């Protein structure tokens, strides 16, 4: 019997159990790319079973204990099948693993993802399949858990992970960094960033900071100049920022695209210059804290609920900037993207793009246009109210496209039939509807 929960990520995840908390202790040698790790997984059985599957790629399992007792397991290239004895739904247990090796990214249809060596340091960008590159997990986006991430490495390096820094202590020539993420998090959003960095704060409604290479300028006149204001702006639109703090980590290396993680985002140094392309991506990754991280699609087929919302947030930020400079409105951004929108591949829809196409540009832009069409239909007051209610109602939970449609119809009351027709055209039909025009 197959227990893989997401058909877009075959071979990952296991529906028979849920991890509720990860406690990860990493010792990392930068020059050798050597990782030695102790991982504690606190799990709850969700289906009667006597074995479960762990996802792990490229690392060696030295010890595996179940409730402090040695357990039988079969190691596989993608992880391990673990014998846990007959267990009933609702049973709780703890797995302890000692793993080691040279972490490397996990191959996938969209390229490699996961632990990556930098010129001088390391970083993790795990979406969608890369979490097993650095810790044993149940690699299912729907299995959200809390995390404690401890990293010990040479003291000349600065370490960032998800959540709040709760301890920093020197241990000989090394430093131990401990971060805690107390809000449920999907495995692909867990991250570690290691480099010769400095961290500087920004004034906002929650702690906001930029972590960047020593000597880098990331203030006025850069794409990150307004990051704190973006946090406050999106908090007004979507409801309070959903985590304790937010960081942008700027690497010493270049990156093709930036990547979000829960509570932080990572950018290559090539994204520092103050171009619209760079600034919109700063807004895009920040918006994922609400749409993707706090409110998470249950399966990858609903990726537009992440990327469409983040893309539309770029346009809303552009519109907001008209308060102090010349900047296109959301309508102008929508018209520009509508005119250049790539057609959907055959047999794809926005609601079901297919694994090969889930990160195609048309998914992002048609998703944003869908939200713009909804805004045009219901007006600004109702549009932003239903988005705030959507985030509040589903905070730290899992959602589907069908749930969003139902939410909008319920929120709009007597306009439910119009909203249903709108989503049918934008999400489930191949033909591109007319450009929605905001009056």
C-alpha positions, -999 to 999 in steps of 0.1 A, spaced: 0 0 0 13 35 -9 14 60 20 28 89 0 6 119 7 13 142 -22 11 128 -58 34 157 -70 62 144 -47 62 107 -52 84 88 -27 83 115 0 62 116 31 42 90 50 6 93 60 9 67 88 24 92 112 28 129 119 59 146 135 48 171 161 83 185 170 119 182 157 149 188 179 179 189 157 215 192 170 240 199 142 278 200 143 290 214 110 326 218 96 324 244 68 357 236 50 350 198 49 312 202 44 309 176 72 277 173 92 272 153 124 237 154 137 215 141 165 178 143 156 149 138 179 115 133 163 84 134 184 57 116 165 20 106 167 7 76 148 -22 85 125 -30 51 110 -26 17 127 9 4 116 40 -15 127 64 5 105 70 40 92 91 56 65 117 83 72 129 106 44 167 111 44 191 117 15 228 112 13 235 109 50 244 78 69 224 66 99 246 55 127 221 49 154 183 47 154 163 44 186 125 42 192 116 54 227 153 50 237 155 14 225 174 2 194 151 -3 165 153 -24 133 153 -4 101 161 -9 64 182 19 50 172 31 15 186 57 -8 157 79 1 157 72 38 147 43 60 118 20 68 116 17 105 100 -11 126 81 4 155 60 -26 166 22 -26 164 9 9 170 -26 22 172 -38 56 159 -31 82 185 0 65 200 30 88 206 67 79 204 101 94 200 127 86 174 163 94 180 188 92 152 225 99 148 233 108 112 264 120 95 281 127 62 285 153 35 251 169 29 242 176 -7 210 187 -25 182 163 -35 177 160 -72 142 167 -85 122 175 -117 129 212 -111 165 208 -102 184 202 -70 171 215 -37 183 213 -1 217 218 16 241 237 -6 277 246 -1 286 283 -7 320 298 -15 324 303 23 295 288 42 263 269 35 226 275 31 194 255 27 167 261 1 145 230 3 114 236 -18 99 212 -27 119 180 -21 151 192 -3 144 188 34 158 153 36 192 166 25 200 176 60 177 160 86 155 129 88 119 139 84 84 132 72 88 152 40 52 162 36 42 199 35 10 190 53 30 176 83 37 209 101 57 207 134 76 230 157 114 230 156 144 235 178 175 239 156 210 239 173 241 245 151 276 244 164 303 256 140 335 276 138 331 309 157 340 331 127 307 321 111 273 336 118 244 311 119 207 318 112 178 293 114 141 295 117 125 313 146 141 332 175 177 330 187 174 316 223 211 308 229 245 317 216 275 303 235 311 298 227 324 262 229 361 263 225 369 275 190 333 270 180 300 287 187 267 271 195 236 288 181 201 277 191 169 288 174 133 279 182 104 280 158 73 277 180 47 279 152 40 248 131 62 246 100 64 224 69 97 206 65 106 223 32 105 257 51 131 246 76 165 262 69 200 269 82 222 297 69 259 298 77 283 325 66 306 354 76 277 377 82 267 407 103 231 414 114 214 448 115 179 457 127 152 478 112 123 496 129 90 479 124 60 465 142 79 433 148 117 427 149 130 430 114 167 425 104 190 420 75 218 395 77 245 402 51 282 398 44 305 420 64 311 451 44 279 449 22 257 479 20 220 470 23 204 503 34 192 534 15 195 531 -22 192 493 -23 163 469 -29 161 463 9 156 499 18 119 496 25 118 461 39 106 472 74 79 493 58 68 463 37 63 443 69 40 470 83 22 475 50 14 438 45 4 436 82 -23 462 75 -35 443 44 -34 407 56 -34 409 94 -5 409 119 28 394 108 24 358 118 58 350 134 79 365 161 104 382 137 116 384 101 150 383 86 164 387 51 196 368 47 218 380 18 245 356 8 280 364 -3 273 343 -35 248 350 -63 216 331 -66 193 326 -96 162 332 -75 155 341 -38 139 316 -16 115 319 13 117 300 46 95 304 77 104 336 94 132 345 69 141 346 32 175 342 15 188 363 -14 219 362 -35 241 393 -33 230 401 -69 196 411 -55 210 441 -36 208 468 -63 177 490 -62 159 477 -94 122 470 -95 129 434 -103 149 431 -70 125 451 -49 95 432 -61 112 400 -50 119 414 -16 81 420 -13 73 386 -29 93 365 -4 80 385 25 44 380 14 50 342 16 51 346 54 13 349 53 6 329 21 26 297 20 42 297 55 14 306 79 -14 294 56 0 264 36 -14 245 7 -22 209 17 -7 196 -16 16 211 -42 -12 212 -68 -25 243 -49 8 262 -54 -11 292 -68 -24 298 -32 13 306 -24 27 321 -56 -3 339 -69 -8 357 -36 29 366 -33 30 379 -69 -1 400 -63 16 414 -32 43 427 -55 17 447 -74 1 460 -43 34 472 -30 40 489 -63 6 506 -59 15 516 -23 47 533 -35 27 558 -55 24 576 -21 60 590 -25 72 582 -60 61 574 -95 52 537 -95 26 517 -115 -7 508 -99 -18 472 -94 -40 477 -125 -11 487 -146 10 458 -134 -19 435 -141 -23 448 -176 14 445 -183 16 409 -171 -17 400 -188 -3 411 -222 27 389 -219 12 359 -201 24 325 -214 -4 301 -224 -11 272 -200 3 238 -212 -22 214 -226 -42 196 -199 -30 220 -172 -52 244 -152 -42 269 -126 -58 247 -99 -40 216 -113 -9 227 -131 9 194 -130 42 187 -112 64 197 -142 47 231 -145 40 241 -108 68 267 -108 61 281 -143 57 318 -146 21 316 -158 11 300 -125 24 330 -106 10 356 -130 -24 340 -137 -27 334 -99 -21 371 -93 -46 380 -121 -72 357 -104 -69 377 -72 -71 410 -92 -103 398 -108 -117 390 -74 -107 425 -62 -124 441 -92 -156 420 -86 -161 426 -48 -143 459 -43 -114 469 -20 -132 468 13 -145 433 9 -114 420 -9 -89 429 19 -114 419 46 -118 384 32 -80 380 29 -75 390 65 -103 366 75 -87 339 54 -54 342 71 -69 345 106 -93 315 101 -65 293 87 -35 305 106 -8 278 109 -30 254 91 -35 237 57 -58 248 29 -70 239 -6 -83 258 -36 -117 245 -29 -116 259 6 -106 293 -7 -134 294 -31 -159 284 -4 -144 310 19 -149 338 -7 -184 327 -15 -194 325 21 -178 359 29 -195 376 0 -229 364 9 -253 370 -20 -225 373 -46 -215 337 -42 -227 326 -76 -206 354 -93 -176 344 -73 -180 308 -82 -182 317 -119 -150 338 -116 -130 310 -101 -144 285 -126 -130 307 -154 -96 315 -138 -88 283 -120 -104 255 -139 -107 266 -175 -80 267 -202 -91 299 -219 -78 332 -205 -106 354 -193 -107 391 -202 -84 414 -183 -102 426 -151 -102 464 -149 -102 482 -116 -123 514 -118 
